[in-house]
Amino acid sequence: MMGYSRYIPYIFGLLSFIGLYLLSLYSFLLFHSLAEFFSIVIAWGLFIVAWNTKDLIRNNYLLF
């Protein structure tokens, strides 16, 4: 049973992509809204990482 647990993220990702594809066939506007929301979540995550490590890093590339 322990061997199958490493495949769970791949299965979840594959099912997510299939669901997003089917959603794009149903409603492109809803699909595009979800894609934009996902990009906003990623951008905020990068901002939080950069903001919380600003005192620890020497190179200010992330802050720029």
All heavy atoms as TSV, in Angstrom:
chain	resi	resn	atom	element	x	y	z
A	1	MET	N	N	0.818	-1.199	0.000
A	1	MET	CA	C	0.000	0.000	0.000
A	1	MET	C	C	0.863	1.265	0.000
A	1	MET	O	O	0.470	2.285	-0.508
A	1	MET	CB	C	-0.920	-0.046	1.225
A	1	MET	CG	C	-1.927	1.035	1.267
A	1	MET	SD	S	-3.108	0.782	-0.054
A	1	MET	CE	C	-4.198	2.097	0.215
A	2	MET	N	N	2.059	1.195	0.575
A	2	MET	CA	C	2.911	2.368	0.657
A	2	MET	C	C	3.435	2.781	-0.715
A	2	MET	O	O	3.728	3.935	-0.930
A	2	MET	CB	C	4.098	2.097	1.591
A	2	MET	CG	C	3.683	1.986	3.037
A	2	MET	SD	S	3.118	3.549	3.629
A	2	MET	CE	C	4.551	4.101	4.466
A	3	GLY	N	N	3.544	1.866	-1.645
A	3	GLY	CA	C	4.088	2.178	-2.946
A	3	GLY	C	C	3.160	3.038	-3.791
A	3	GLY	O	O	3.602	3.775	-4.658
A	4	TYR	N	N	1.861	2.939	-3.552
A	4	TYR	CA	C	0.903	3.683	-4.356
A	4	TYR	C	C	0.724	5.122	-3.894
A	4	TYR	O	O	0.194	5.945	-4.635
A	4	TYR	CB	C	-0.460	2.988	-4.345
A	4	TYR	CG	C	-0.433	1.646	-5.031
A	4	TYR	CD1	C	-0.680	0.482	-4.331
A	4	TYR	CD2	C	-0.162	1.566	-6.388
A	4	TYR	CE1	C	-0.650	-0.743	-4.961
A	4	TYR	CE2	C	-0.122	0.351	-7.035
A	4	TYR	CZ	C	-0.371	-0.807	-6.312
A	4	TYR	OH	O	-0.334	-2.005	-6.938
A	5	SER	N	N	1.158	5.460	-2.707
A	5	SER	CA	C	0.933	6.811	-2.191
A	5	SER	C	C	1.749	7.861	-2.944
A	5	SER	O	O	1.383	9.024	-2.956
A	5	SER	CB	C	1.246	6.870	-0.698
A	5	SER	OG	O	2.619	6.610	-0.480
A	6	ARG	N	N	2.817	7.467	-3.578
A	6	ARG	CA	C	3.612	8.452	-4.317
A	6	ARG	C	C	2.964	8.834	-5.638
A	6	ARG	O	O	3.350	9.818	-6.258
A	6	ARG	CB	C	5.018	7.926	-4.555
A	6	ARG	CG	C	5.075	6.719	-5.427
A	6	ARG	CD	C	6.468	6.224	-5.592
A	6	ARG	NE	N	6.441	4.943	-6.276
A	6	ARG	CZ	C	7.470	4.368	-6.785
A	6	ARG	NH1	N	8.646	4.953	-6.694
A	6	ARG	NH2	N	7.364	3.205	-7.377
A	7	TYR	N	N	1.994	8.058	-6.107
A	7	TYR	CA	C	1.307	8.361	-7.357
A	7	TYR	C	C	0.089	9.260	-7.169
A	7	TYR	O	O	-0.477	9.733	-8.152
A	7	TYR	CB	C	0.855	7.069	-8.046
A	7	TYR	CG	C	2.006	6.203	-8.484
A	7	TYR	CD1	C	2.169	4.932	-7.959
A	7	TYR	CD2	C	2.922	6.663	-9.411
A	7	TYR	CE1	C	3.225	4.129	-8.359
A	7	TYR	CE2	C	3.984	5.877	-9.817
A	7	TYR	CZ	C	4.130	4.614	-9.286
A	7	TYR	OH	O	5.182	3.832	-9.675
A	8	ILE	N	N	-0.317	9.504	-5.944
A	8	ILE	CA	C	-1.524	10.288	-5.678
A	8	ILE	C	C	-1.423	11.711	-6.242
A	8	ILE	O	O	-2.368	12.179	-6.876
A	8	ILE	CB	C	-1.859	10.274	-4.176
A	8	ILE	CG1	C	-2.336	8.876	-3.791
A	8	ILE	CG2	C	-2.919	11.309	-3.828
A	8	ILE	CD1	C	-2.610	8.686	-2.327
A	9	PRO	N	N	-0.319	12.450	-6.073
A	9	PRO	CA	C	-0.264	13.793	-6.683
A	9	PRO	C	C	-0.354	13.758	-8.210
A	9	PRO	O	O	-0.967	14.656	-8.812
A	9	PRO	CB	C	1.098	14.341	-6.240
A	9	PRO	CG	C	1.461	13.558	-5.041
A	9	PRO	CD	C	0.851	12.212	-5.224
A	10	TYR	N	N	0.222	12.739	-8.841
A	10	TYR	CA	C	0.143	12.634	-10.298
A	10	TYR	C	C	-1.291	12.355	-10.754
A	10	TYR	O	O	-1.756	12.914	-11.742
A	10	TYR	CB	C	1.069	11.542	-10.814
A	10	TYR	CG	C	2.516	11.815	-10.522
A	10	TYR	CD1	C	3.236	10.996	-9.656
A	10	TYR	CD2	C	3.170	12.912	-11.080
A	10	TYR	CE1	C	4.567	11.241	-9.373
A	10	TYR	CE2	C	4.491	13.172	-10.813
A	10	TYR	CZ	C	5.189	12.329	-9.959
A	10	TYR	OH	O	6.502	12.595	-9.687
A	11	ILE	N	N	-1.969	11.474	-10.033
A	11	ILE	CA	C	-3.357	11.160	-10.364
A	11	ILE	C	C	-4.233	12.386	-10.154
A	11	ILE	O	O	-5.086	12.699	-10.986
A	11	ILE	CB	C	-3.851	9.958	-9.527
A	11	ILE	CG1	C	-3.103	8.686	-9.950
A	11	ILE	CG2	C	-5.350	9.757	-9.665
A	11	ILE	CD1	C	-3.346	7.493	-9.049
A	12	PHE	N	N	-4.007	13.107	-9.061
A	12	PHE	CA	C	-4.775	14.323	-8.792
A	12	PHE	C	C	-4.523	15.372	-9.876
A	12	PHE	O	O	-5.457	16.022	-10.348
A	12	PHE	CB	C	-4.412	14.878	-7.415
A	12	PHE	CG	C	-5.152	16.133	-7.074
A	12	PHE	CD1	C	-6.498	16.087	-6.755
A	12	PHE	CD2	C	-4.503	17.351	-7.077
A	12	PHE	CE1	C	-7.189	17.241	-6.439
A	12	PHE	CE2	C	-5.180	18.511	-6.775
A	12	PHE	CZ	C	-6.529	18.454	-6.452
A	13	GLY	N	N	-3.281	15.534	-10.289
A	13	GLY	CA	C	-2.965	16.483	-11.350
A	13	GLY	C	C	-3.601	16.097	-12.672
A	13	GLY	O	O	-4.138	16.954	-13.384
A	14	LEU	N	N	-3.543	14.818	-13.012
A	14	LEU	CA	C	-4.146	14.351	-14.254
A	14	LEU	C	C	-5.654	14.554	-14.248
A	14	LEU	O	O	-6.234	15.027	-15.235
A	14	LEU	CB	C	-3.807	12.876	-14.483
A	14	LEU	CG	C	-4.326	12.258	-15.769
A	14	LEU	CD1	C	-3.673	12.939	-16.972
A	14	LEU	CD2	C	-4.059	10.767	-15.778
A	15	LEU	N	N	-6.304	14.232	-13.134
A	15	LEU	CA	C	-7.745	14.437	-13.032
A	15	LEU	C	C	-8.100	15.921	-13.078
A	15	LEU	O	O	-9.129	16.305	-13.644
A	15	LEU	CB	C	-8.281	13.798	-11.752
A	15	LEU	CG	C	-8.296	12.273	-11.734
A	15	LEU	CD1	C	-8.754	11.763	-10.373
A	15	LEU	CD2	C	-9.175	11.721	-12.835
A	16	SER	N	N	-7.238	16.751	-12.522
A	16	SER	CA	C	-7.474	18.192	-12.578
A	16	SER	C	C	-7.389	18.699	-14.006
A	16	SER	O	O	-8.220	19.507	-14.437
A	16	SER	CB	C	-6.462	18.937	-11.707
A	16	SER	OG	O	-6.601	18.586	-10.365
A	17	PHE	N	N	-6.378	18.247	-14.755
A	17	PHE	CA	C	-6.248	18.667	-16.144
A	17	PHE	C	C	-7.415	18.178	-16.993
A	17	PHE	O	O	-7.915	18.908	-17.848
A	17	PHE	CB	C	-4.928	18.194	-16.744
A	17	PHE	CG	C	-3.756	19.021	-16.329
A	17	PHE	CD1	C	-2.637	18.419	-15.785
A	17	PHE	CD2	C	-3.769	20.392	-16.471
A	17	PHE	CE1	C	-1.555	19.177	-15.394
A	17	PHE	CE2	C	-2.691	21.166	-16.087
A	17	PHE	CZ	C	-1.583	20.559	-15.546
A	18	ILE	N	N	-7.851	16.961	-16.755
A	18	ILE	CA	C	-9.000	16.436	-17.501
A	18	ILE	C	C	-10.250	17.239	-17.160
A	18	ILE	O	O	-11.035	17.600	-18.047
A	18	ILE	CB	C	-9.190	14.933	-17.217
A	18	ILE	CG1	C	-8.054	14.132	-17.837
A	18	ILE	CG2	C	-10.532	14.443	-17.742
A	18	ILE	CD1	C	-8.032	12.675	-17.437
A	19	GLY	N	N	-10.426	17.547	-15.875
A	19	GLY	CA	C	-11.578	18.356	-15.465
A	19	GLY	C	C	-11.540	19.746	-16.058
A	19	GLY	O	O	-12.570	20.271	-16.504
A	20	LEU	N	N	-10.350	20.364	-16.102
A	20	LEU	CA	C	-10.238	21.693	-16.700
A	20	LEU	C	C	-10.500	21.653	-18.198
A	20	LEU	O	O	-11.103	22.575	-18.757
A	20	LEU	CB	C	-8.861	22.280	-16.408
A	20	LEU	CG	C	-8.651	22.799	-14.998
A	20	LEU	CD1	C	-7.201	23.203	-14.801
A	20	LEU	CD2	C	-9.587	23.947	-14.698
A	21	TYR	N	N	-10.062	20.602	-18.857
A	21	TYR	CA	C	-10.328	20.477	-20.291
A	21	TYR	C	C	-11.826	20.349	-20.552
A	21	TYR	O	O	-12.367	21.017	-21.444
A	21	TYR	CB	C	-9.585	19.271	-20.867
A	21	TYR	CG	C	-9.951	19.002	-22.301
A	21	TYR	CD1	C	-9.531	19.863	-23.308
A	21	TYR	CD2	C	-10.737	17.924	-22.652
A	21	TYR	CE1	C	-9.880	19.644	-24.628
A	21	TYR	CE2	C	-11.091	17.677	-23.960
A	21	TYR	CZ	C	-10.662	18.542	-24.947
A	21	TYR	OH	O	-11.013	18.321	-26.246
A	22	LEU	N	N	-12.491	19.506	-19.777
A	22	LEU	CA	C	-13.939	19.352	-19.948
A	22	LEU	C	C	-14.670	20.647	-19.609
A	22	LEU	O	O	-15.668	20.994	-20.245
A	22	LEU	CB	C	-14.453	18.195	-19.095
A	22	LEU	CG	C	-13.971	16.806	-19.518
A	22	LEU	CD1	C	-14.430	15.752	-18.523
A	22	LEU	CD2	C	-14.429	16.487	-20.923
A	23	LEU	N	N	-14.161	21.371	-18.616
A	23	LEU	CA	C	-14.747	22.657	-18.265
A	23	LEU	C	C	-14.573	23.668	-19.390
A	23	LEU	O	O	-15.480	24.463	-19.668
A	23	LEU	CB	C	-14.120	23.187	-16.979
A	23	LEU	CG	C	-14.663	24.501	-16.451
A	23	LEU	CD1	C	-16.098	24.316	-15.988
A	23	LEU	CD2	C	-13.813	24.985	-15.312
A	24	SER	N	N	-13.434	23.625	-20.070
A	24	SER	CA	C	-13.217	24.560	-21.178
A	24	SER	C	C	-14.159	24.262	-22.340
A	24	SER	O	O	-14.519	25.172	-23.086
A	24	SER	CB	C	-11.769	24.510	-21.643
A	24	SER	OG	O	-11.510	23.319	-22.348
A	25	LEU	N	N	-14.543	23.019	-22.512
A	25	LEU	CA	C	-15.512	22.694	-23.553
A	25	LEU	C	C	-16.906	23.182	-23.180
A	25	LEU	O	O	-17.706	23.536	-24.052
A	25	LEU	CB	C	-15.549	21.182	-23.785
A	25	LEU	CG	C	-14.280	20.560	-24.363
A	25	LEU	CD1	C	-14.441	19.052	-24.454
A	25	LEU	CD2	C	-13.938	21.159	-25.700
A	26	TYR	N	N	-17.198	23.202	-21.881
A	26	TYR	CA	C	-18.517	23.617	-21.411
A	26	TYR	C	C	-18.646	25.136	-21.390
A	26	TYR	O	O	-19.595	25.699	-21.919
A	26	TYR	CB	C	-18.772	23.028	-20.020
A	26	TYR	CG	C	-20.040	23.497	-19.379
A	26	TYR	CD1	C	-21.279	23.073	-19.843
A	26	TYR	CD2	C	-20.009	24.367	-18.305
A	26	TYR	CE1	C	-22.448	23.506	-19.264
A	26	TYR	CE2	C	-21.172	24.810	-17.714
A	26	TYR	CZ	C	-22.394	24.376	-18.196
A	26	TYR	OH	O	-23.539	24.819	-17.613
A	27	SER	N	N	-17.675	25.806	-20.748
A	27	SER	CA	C	-17.751	27.264	-20.613
A	27	SER	C	C	-16.337	27.831	-20.599
A	27	SER	O	O	-15.614	27.676	-19.614
A	27	SER	CB	C	-18.478	27.634	-19.327
A	27	SER	OG	O	-18.383	29.013	-19.080
A	28	PHE	N	N	-15.979	28.504	-21.682
A	28	PHE	CA	C	-14.633	29.064	-21.765
A	28	PHE	C	C	-14.434	30.184	-20.756
A	28	PHE	O	O	-13.350	30.347	-20.198
A	28	PHE	CB	C	-14.338	29.574	-23.172
A	28	PHE	CG	C	-12.959	30.135	-23.302
A	28	PHE	CD1	C	-11.867	29.286	-23.347
A	28	PHE	CD2	C	-12.747	31.491	-23.338
A	28	PHE	CE1	C	-10.581	29.781	-23.445
A	28	PHE	CE2	C	-11.473	32.009	-23.435
A	28	PHE	CZ	C	-10.387	31.148	-23.490
A	29	LEU	N	N	-15.467	30.970	-20.487
A	29	LEU	CA	C	-15.352	32.078	-19.543
A	29	LEU	C	C	-15.069	31.565	-18.130
A	29	LEU	O	O	-14.218	32.115	-17.423
A	29	LEU	CB	C	-16.624	32.918	-19.558
A	29	LEU	CG	C	-16.611	34.166	-18.695
A	29	LEU	CD1	C	-15.509	35.108	-19.146
A	29	LEU	CD2	C	-17.960	34.857	-18.756
A	30	LEU	N	N	-15.739	30.509	-17.730
A	30	LEU	CA	C	-15.484	29.920	-16.410
A	30	LEU	C	C	-14.080	29.332	-16.343
A	30	LEU	O	O	-13.367	29.512	-15.348
A	30	LEU	CB	C	-16.527	28.853	-16.104
A	30	LEU	CG	C	-16.417	28.155	-14.754
A	30	LEU	CD1	C	-16.513	29.166	-13.618
A	30	LEU	CD2	C	-17.489	27.100	-14.623
A	31	PHE	N	N	-13.656	28.657	-17.396
A	31	PHE	CA	C	-12.310	28.105	-17.448
A	31	PHE	C	C	-11.269	29.213	-17.361
A	31	PHE	O	O	-10.295	29.107	-16.616
A	31	PHE	CB	C	-12.114	27.309	-18.747
A	31	PHE	CG	C	-10.682	26.985	-19.039
A	31	PHE	CD1	C	-10.028	26.001	-18.326
A	31	PHE	CD2	C	-9.988	27.673	-20.022
A	31	PHE	CE1	C	-8.698	25.698	-18.589
A	31	PHE	CE2	C	-8.665	27.387	-20.290
A	31	PHE	CZ	C	-8.024	26.391	-19.567
A	32	HIS	N	N	-11.460	30.287	-18.092
A	32	HIS	CA	C	-10.503	31.380	-18.093
A	32	HIS	C	C	-10.467	32.068	-16.732
A	32	HIS	O	O	-9.401	32.466	-16.255
A	32	HIS	CB	C	-10.851	32.379	-19.193
A	32	HIS	CG	C	-9.760	33.346	-19.474
A	32	HIS	ND1	N	-9.626	34.519	-18.782
A	32	HIS	CD2	C	-8.734	33.301	-20.350
A	32	HIS	CE1	C	-8.567	35.160	-19.226
A	32	HIS	NE2	N	-8.001	34.447	-20.180
A	33	SER	N	N	-11.610	32.193	-16.082
A	33	SER	CA	C	-11.650	32.781	-14.744
A	33	SER	C	C	-10.881	31.923	-13.747
A	33	SER	O	O	-10.151	32.451	-12.897
A	33	SER	CB	C	-13.092	32.940	-14.281
A	33	SER	OG	O	-13.785	33.815	-15.123
A	34	LEU	N	N	-11.024	30.614	-13.828
A	34	LEU	CA	C	-10.276	29.719	-12.942
A	34	LEU	C	C	-8.781	29.780	-13.222
A	34	LEU	O	O	-7.968	29.759	-12.294
A	34	LEU	CB	C	-10.780	28.283	-13.083
A	34	LEU	CG	C	-12.118	27.985	-12.438
A	34	LEU	CD1	C	-12.541	26.557	-12.746
A	34	LEU	CD2	C	-12.066	28.200	-10.943
A	35	ALA	N	N	-8.411	29.875	-14.490
A	35	ALA	CA	C	-6.992	29.979	-14.834
A	35	ALA	C	C	-6.401	31.285	-14.316
A	35	ALA	O	O	-5.281	31.300	-13.792
A	35	ALA	CB	C	-6.821	29.875	-16.353
A	36	GLU	N	N	-7.134	32.378	-14.432
A	36	GLU	CA	C	-6.664	33.664	-13.913
A	36	GLU	C	C	-6.557	33.628	-12.388
A	36	GLU	O	O	-5.614	34.165	-11.811
A	36	GLU	CB	C	-7.603	34.793	-14.338
A	36	GLU	CG	C	-7.517	35.129	-15.798
A	36	GLU	CD	C	-6.203	35.776	-16.171
A	36	GLU	OE1	O	-5.584	36.445	-15.320
A	36	GLU	OE2	O	-5.790	35.604	-17.331
A	37	PHE	N	N	-7.519	33.014	-11.732
A	37	PHE	CA	C	-7.474	32.890	-10.276
A	37	PHE	C	C	-6.253	32.072	-9.845
A	37	PHE	O	O	-5.575	32.423	-8.875
A	37	PHE	CB	C	-8.759	32.254	-9.746
A	37	PHE	CG	C	-8.775	32.094	-8.265
A	37	PHE	CD1	C	-8.927	33.194	-7.432
A	37	PHE	CD2	C	-8.644	30.841	-7.688
A	37	PHE	CE1	C	-8.935	33.051	-6.065
A	37	PHE	CE2	C	-8.650	30.690	-6.324
A	37	PHE	CZ	C	-8.794	31.793	-5.507
A	38	PHE	N	N	-5.952	31.011	-10.576
A	38	PHE	CA	C	-4.789	30.189	-10.267
A	38	PHE	C	C	-3.500	30.989	-10.421
A	38	PHE	O	O	-2.588	30.889	-9.602
A	38	PHE	CB	C	-4.768	28.951	-11.172
A	38	PHE	CG	C	-3.638	28.033	-10.887
A	38	PHE	CD1	C	-3.602	27.285	-9.733
A	38	PHE	CD2	C	-2.597	27.914	-11.794
A	38	PHE	CE1	C	-2.544	26.427	-9.471
A	38	PHE	CE2	C	-1.542	27.067	-11.546
A	38	PHE	CZ	C	-1.516	26.317	-10.380
A	39	SER	N	N	-3.420	31.818	-11.456
A	39	SER	CA	C	-2.217	32.628	-11.640
A	39	SER	C	C	-2.084	33.677	-10.541
A	39	SER	O	O	-0.970	33.996	-10.115
A	39	SER	CB	C	-2.222	33.285	-13.014
A	39	SER	OG	O	-3.234	34.262	-13.092
A	40	ILE	N	N	-3.198	34.197	-10.054
A	40	ILE	CA	C	-3.151	35.150	-8.940
A	40	ILE	C	C	-2.668	34.467	-7.671
A	40	ILE	O	O	-1.871	35.031	-6.913
A	40	ILE	CB	C	-4.531	35.803	-8.750
A	40	ILE	CG1	C	-4.838	36.726	-9.920
A	40	ILE	CG2	C	-4.617	36.558	-7.432
A	40	ILE	CD1	C	-6.259	37.227	-9.958
A	41	VAL	N	N	-3.119	33.253	-7.428
A	41	VAL	CA	C	-2.675	32.500	-6.243
A	41	VAL	C	C	-1.174	32.241	-6.311
A	41	VAL	O	O	-0.456	32.407	-5.313
A	41	VAL	CB	C	-3.469	31.178	-6.123
A	41	VAL	CG1	C	-2.847	30.244	-5.106
A	41	VAL	CG2	C	-4.912	31.466	-5.757
A	42	ILE	N	N	-0.659	31.875	-7.481
A	42	ILE	CA	C	0.774	31.648	-7.643
A	42	ILE	C	C	1.553	32.940	-7.426
A	42	ILE	O	O	2.593	32.954	-6.749
A	42	ILE	CB	C	1.072	31.066	-9.045
A	42	ILE	CG1	C	0.437	29.694	-9.191
A	42	ILE	CG2	C	2.571	31.000	-9.306
A	42	ILE	CD1	C	0.983	28.648	-8.253
A	43	ALA	N	N	1.062	34.059	-7.967
A	43	ALA	CA	C	1.743	35.343	-7.797
A	43	ALA	C	C	1.780	35.759	-6.332
A	43	ALA	O	O	2.810	36.239	-5.837
A	43	ALA	CB	C	1.056	36.415	-8.646
A	44	TRP	N	N	0.683	35.584	-5.627
A	44	TRP	CA	C	0.660	35.926	-4.196
A	44	TRP	C	C	1.595	35.019	-3.404
A	44	TRP	O	O	2.250	35.462	-2.455
A	44	TRP	CB	C	-0.754	35.845	-3.630
A	44	TRP	CG	C	-1.481	37.138	-3.742
A	44	TRP	CD1	C	-2.455	37.436	-4.634
A	44	TRP	CD2	C	-1.263	38.310	-2.963
A	44	TRP	NE1	N	-2.856	38.729	-4.446
A	44	TRP	CE2	C	-2.148	39.292	-3.422
A	44	TRP	CE3	C	-0.404	38.625	-1.918
A	44	TRP	CZ2	C	-2.195	40.561	-2.881
A	44	TRP	CZ3	C	-0.466	39.898	-1.376
A	44	TRP	CH2	C	-1.349	40.848	-1.853
A	45	GLY	N	N	1.665	33.747	-3.782
A	45	GLY	CA	C	2.591	32.842	-3.105
A	45	GLY	C	C	4.038	33.272	-3.278
A	45	GLY	O	O	4.821	33.267	-2.319
A	46	LEU	N	N	4.401	33.671	-4.495
A	46	LEU	CA	C	5.756	34.164	-4.733
A	46	LEU	C	C	6.025	35.458	-3.974
A	46	LEU	O	O	7.120	35.667	-3.440
A	46	LEU	CB	C	5.987	34.380	-6.228
A	46	LEU	CG	C	6.150	33.122	-7.053
A	46	LEU	CD1	C	6.191	33.465	-8.532
A	46	LEU	CD2	C	7.399	32.382	-6.642
A	47	PHE	N	N	5.031	36.332	-3.912
A	47	PHE	CA	C	5.184	37.570	-3.156
A	47	PHE	C	C	5.416	37.284	-1.678
A	47	PHE	O	O	6.290	37.890	-1.053
A	47	PHE	CB	C	3.947	38.455	-3.328
A	47	PHE	CG	C	3.923	39.617	-2.386
A	47	PHE	CD1	C	4.753	40.700	-2.589
A	47	PHE	CD2	C	3.071	39.616	-1.298
A	47	PHE	CE1	C	4.740	41.775	-1.716
A	47	PHE	CE2	C	3.044	40.685	-0.417
A	47	PHE	CZ	C	3.885	41.764	-0.633
A	48	ILE	N	N	4.672	36.354	-1.122
A	48	ILE	CA	C	4.815	36.049	0.308
A	48	ILE	C	C	6.185	35.446	0.594
A	48	ILE	O	O	6.816	35.781	1.606
A	48	ILE	CB	C	3.669	35.123	0.759
A	48	ILE	CG1	C	2.391	35.898	0.644
A	48	ILE	CG2	C	3.906	34.519	2.104
A	48	ILE	CD1	C	1.262	35.598	1.514
A	49	VAL	N	N	6.665	34.575	-0.285
A	49	VAL	CA	C	8.000	34.005	-0.096
A	49	VAL	C	C	9.061	35.098	-0.170
A	49	VAL	O	O	9.963	35.165	0.673
A	49	VAL	CB	C	8.270	32.894	-1.142
A	49	VAL	CG1	C	9.733	32.519	-1.179
A	49	VAL	CG2	C	7.420	31.676	-0.851
A	50	ALA	N	N	8.960	35.978	-1.155
A	50	ALA	CA	C	9.947	37.053	-1.297
A	50	ALA	C	C	9.885	38.018	-0.121
A	50	ALA	O	O	10.915	38.462	0.381
A	50	ALA	CB	C	9.716	37.796	-2.607
A	51	TRP	N	N	8.692	38.352	0.325
A	51	TRP	CA	C	8.545	39.309	1.423
A	51	TRP	C	C	9.090	38.748	2.739
A	51	TRP	O	O	9.721	39.461	3.509
A	51	TRP	CB	C	7.076	39.683	1.573
A	51	TRP	CG	C	6.873	40.812	2.525
A	51	TRP	CD1	C	6.480	40.714	3.817
A	51	TRP	CD2	C	7.077	42.199	2.267
A	51	TRP	NE1	N	6.416	41.953	4.370
A	51	TRP	CE2	C	6.776	42.894	3.440
A	51	TRP	CE3	C	7.477	42.913	1.143
A	51	TRP	CZ2	C	6.866	44.268	3.521
A	51	TRP	CZ3	C	7.560	44.281	1.241
A	51	TRP	CH2	C	7.262	44.938	2.409
A	52	ASN	N	N	8.859	37.475	2.982
A	52	ASN	CA	C	9.305	36.878	4.243
A	52	ASN	C	C	10.788	36.543	4.250
A	52	ASN	O	O	11.352	36.300	5.315
A	52	ASN	CB	C	8.486	35.632	4.563
A	52	ASN	CG	C	7.086	35.994	4.998
A	52	ASN	OD1	O	6.862	37.010	5.635
A	52	ASN	ND2	N	6.133	35.164	4.636
A	53	THR	N	N	11.423	36.512	3.094
A	53	THR	CA	C	12.856	36.213	3.050
A	53	THR	C	C	13.697	37.438	2.713
A	53	THR	O	O	14.884	37.299	2.445
A	53	THR	CB	C	13.143	35.108	2.022
A	53	THR	OG1	O	12.714	35.537	0.744
A	53	THR	CG2	C	12.481	33.806	2.405
A	54	LYS	N	N	13.100	38.606	2.732
A	54	LYS	CA	C	13.842	39.804	2.319
A	54	LYS	C	C	14.998	40.118	3.257
A	54	LYS	O	O	15.985	40.710	2.835
A	54	LYS	CB	C	12.900	40.993	2.210
A	54	LYS	CG	C	12.371	41.492	3.518
A	54	LYS	CD	C	11.484	42.706	3.296
A	54	LYS	CE	C	11.068	43.262	4.625
A	54	LYS	NZ	N	9.740	42.980	5.012
A	55	ASP	N	N	14.916	39.737	4.513
A	55	ASP	CA	C	16.009	39.984	5.449
A	55	ASP	C	C	17.101	38.919	5.372
A	55	ASP	O	O	18.204	39.141	5.854
A	55	ASP	CB	C	15.469	40.040	6.882
A	55	ASP	CG	C	14.516	41.204	7.087
A	55	ASP	OD1	O	14.676	42.224	6.386
A	55	ASP	OD2	O	13.618	41.093	7.934
A	56	LEU	N	N	16.795	37.792	4.771
A	56	LEU	CA	C	17.732	36.675	4.736
A	56	LEU	C	C	18.553	36.606	3.454
A	56	LEU	O	O	19.613	35.990	3.440
A	56	LEU	CB	C	16.978	35.353	4.903
A	56	LEU	CG	C	16.174	35.215	6.202
A	56	LEU	CD1	C	15.354	33.937	6.163
A	56	LEU	CD2	C	17.086	35.239	7.399
A	57	ILE	N	N	18.061	37.204	2.375
A	57	ILE	CA	C	18.755	37.081	1.094
A	57	ILE	C	C	19.654	38.288	0.851
A	57	ILE	O	O	19.353	39.397	1.266
A	57	ILE	CB	C	17.752	36.909	-0.066
A	57	ILE	CG1	C	16.758	38.067	-0.125
A	57	ILE	CG2	C	17.025	35.598	0.025
A	57	ILE	CD1	C	15.823	38.021	-1.308
A	58	ARG	N	N	20.772	38.039	0.204
A	58	ARG	CA	C	21.697	39.122	-0.138
A	58	ARG	C	C	21.355	39.742	-1.477
A	58	ARG	O	O	21.492	40.934	-1.676
A	58	ARG	CB	C	23.125	38.591	-0.195
A	58	ARG	CG	C	23.689	38.231	1.137
A	58	ARG	CD	C	25.141	37.871	0.988
A	58	ARG	NE	N	25.531	37.002	2.077
A	58	ARG	CZ	C	26.634	36.324	2.104
A	58	ARG	NH1	N	27.476	36.389	1.093
A	58	ARG	NH2	N	26.913	35.560	3.119
A	59	ASN	N	N	20.928	38.920	-2.405
A	59	ASN	CA	C	20.587	39.389	-3.748
A	59	ASN	C	C	19.130	39.869	-3.733
A	59	ASN	O	O	18.237	39.122	-3.353
A	59	ASN	CB	C	20.765	38.252	-4.738
A	59	ASN	CG	C	20.630	38.715	-6.159
A	59	ASN	OD1	O	20.280	39.863	-6.408
A	59	ASN	ND2	N	20.880	37.808	-7.087
A	60	ASN	N	N	18.905	41.082	-4.126
A	60	ASN	CA	C	17.543	41.639	-4.084
A	60	ASN	C	C	16.760	41.391	-5.370
A	60	ASN	O	O	15.820	42.123	-5.661
A	60	ASN	CB	C	17.624	43.144	-3.793
A	60	ASN	CG	C	18.058	43.413	-2.390
A	60	ASN	OD1	O	17.726	42.655	-1.487
A	60	ASN	ND2	N	18.784	44.495	-2.188
A	61	TYR	N	N	17.127	40.373	-6.108
A	61	TYR	CA	C	16.441	40.087	-7.373
A	61	TYR	C	C	14.966	39.756	-7.144
A	61	TYR	O	O	14.104	40.225	-7.869
A	61	TYR	CB	C	17.132	38.950	-8.098
A	61	TYR	CG	C	16.458	38.558	-9.390
A	61	TYR	CD1	C	16.565	39.386	-10.493
A	61	TYR	CD2	C	15.706	37.404	-9.484
A	61	TYR	CE1	C	15.940	39.061	-11.687
A	61	TYR	CE2	C	15.080	37.082	-10.657
A	61	TYR	CZ	C	15.206	37.906	-11.762
A	61	TYR	OH	O	14.574	37.591	-12.915
A	62	LEU	N	N	14.671	38.958	-6.129
A	62	LEU	CA	C	13.278	38.586	-5.867
A	62	LEU	C	C	12.463	39.807	-5.456
A	62	LEU	O	O	11.294	39.925	-5.798
A	62	LEU	CB	C	13.201	37.538	-4.766
A	62	LEU	CG	C	13.406	36.099	-5.186
A	62	LEU	CD1	C	13.329	35.189	-3.990
A	62	LEU	CD2	C	12.397	35.686	-6.224
A	63	LEU	N	N	13.053	40.712	-4.721
A	63	LEU	CA	C	12.308	41.901	-4.299
A	63	LEU	C	C	12.062	42.854	-5.458
A	63	LEU	O	O	11.071	43.566	-5.485
A	63	LEU	CB	C	13.057	42.627	-3.183
A	63	LEU	CG	C	13.146	41.849	-1.870
A	63	LEU	CD1	C	13.936	42.641	-0.849
A	63	LEU	CD2	C	11.755	41.544	-1.339
A	64	PHE	N	N	12.982	42.858	-6.429
A	64	PHE	CA	C	12.776	43.702	-7.598
A	64	PHE	C	C	11.638	43.153	-8.434
A	64	PHE	O	O	10.801	43.841	-8.894
A	64	PHE	CB	C	14.063	43.771	-8.429
A	64	PHE	CG	C	13.892	44.532	-9.704
A	64	PHE	CD1	C	13.700	45.901	-9.668
A	64	PHE	CD2	C	13.896	43.885	-10.922
A	64	PHE	CE1	C	13.538	46.615	-10.838
A	64	PHE	CE2	C	13.733	44.598	-12.096
A	64	PHE	CZ	C	13.543	45.954	-12.053
